[in-house]
Amino acid sequence: MNYRLSIITINYNNAEGLKKTLQSVISQSCNDFEYIVIDGNSNDGSKEVISQYSKNITHFVSEKDSGIYNAMNKGIKIATGEYLLFLNSGDELENEKVIEKSLPSLAFFDLISGNIIYSTDGIPKTLFAPPNEVNLAYFLHSFLPHPSTFIKKELFQNIGLYNENLKVISDWEFFLKAVVIHQAKYNHLDEVISNFDNSGISSNPGSENLIKKEKAQVYQNLFPNLKNEIKMIEFASSKRMVEIQHIQTHHPFLWKLLKGFLNILNIFSSQKEVKLFHKINRKFSY
C-alpha cells in the first residue's frame, strides 16, 4: 500500500518519551499514514513499549545505530509515503486533528513547514512560526522546525540522505541545500503541528559550540567563496533577531501588530544586508 504520509519516530533509551509520542500518533482522528519506529537497541523498557503498541506501528526496527541521523536515514529507506514527518521520542502532535488537517496541504510543494511549540519539562514555553518565504539569508540565523515540517521523500532521492558526519545540524543542512541549491518549493502551513521536547542534544546549551563548528563546516563545503559575505549577513541577522526578541518581550501588543502585517524577519533588514544578499545570489551558481 502506498501512503501519502509516513511518520518516523527514532528512539534510544527514552521509554517514557516514546510512550508519549506513540499515544499522540495513534490518537489521530485520521490514520491514513504509515508509522515507522526506529529504536537504537534500547535497554530501558522501550522495546516493551513498542511491543505494547505494535498493532499501531507499520514498521519497527530495533538495532544499534551510529547516531540520530543514521537512525533517521534507516526510517527514510523504509518509508513508502510521498511525504515524511519526523517526530522523535518525546515529541507530540499538537492534537488529534493534526494529520486530518495537514493531509490536504501535502501537494504541490517539496517542504511544508508548520508551526511548533517548544516545551520544557512538559510545560509549553514558546510558539515558533516559520516565515512565508525562506532563503539563504534566513538560514544564516534561523531554521525550519524539523518535527513540524513535511518533507517530500523525492528530495532525499535528489539531494541525498542526512549527512551522518554532522551530529546535531544535519536536518538544518538538508533544508539549506534543498531551498538554496536545489530550489525546493516551500510553503508555510499556519497550523501548530507538533509540541517539541526541548531536552534533545541540539537544544542543550552545551551543544552551542558544536553547532557553530558544524555550521562553519557546512558553509565552507557549500559556499567556499562567500565566507566574508556570510559572516556579514550572520552579524546583521543576529542583531536583528535581538531587536525582534526585545519587541516580543517588552512590547507584546506592537509585536502582534507587526506579526500580522509584516514579514517580521525582514522588518529590520538594512539596505547593506539586502545588497549583500543580492551579491551572494549573483555569485552563487545554481
Salt bridges, closest charged atoms under 4 A:
GLU34 OE1 - HIS59 NE2 3.56
GLU63 OE2 - LYS74 NZ 2.90
GLU82 OE1 - ARG4 NE 3.24
GLU100 OE1 - LYS97 NZ 3.61
ASP171 OD2 - HIS146 ND1 3.75
GLU208 OE2 - LYS212 NZ 3.67
GLU229 OE2 - LYS279 NZ 3.39
GLU229 OE2 - LYS283 NZ 3.28
GLU273 OE1 - ARG240 NH1 2.83
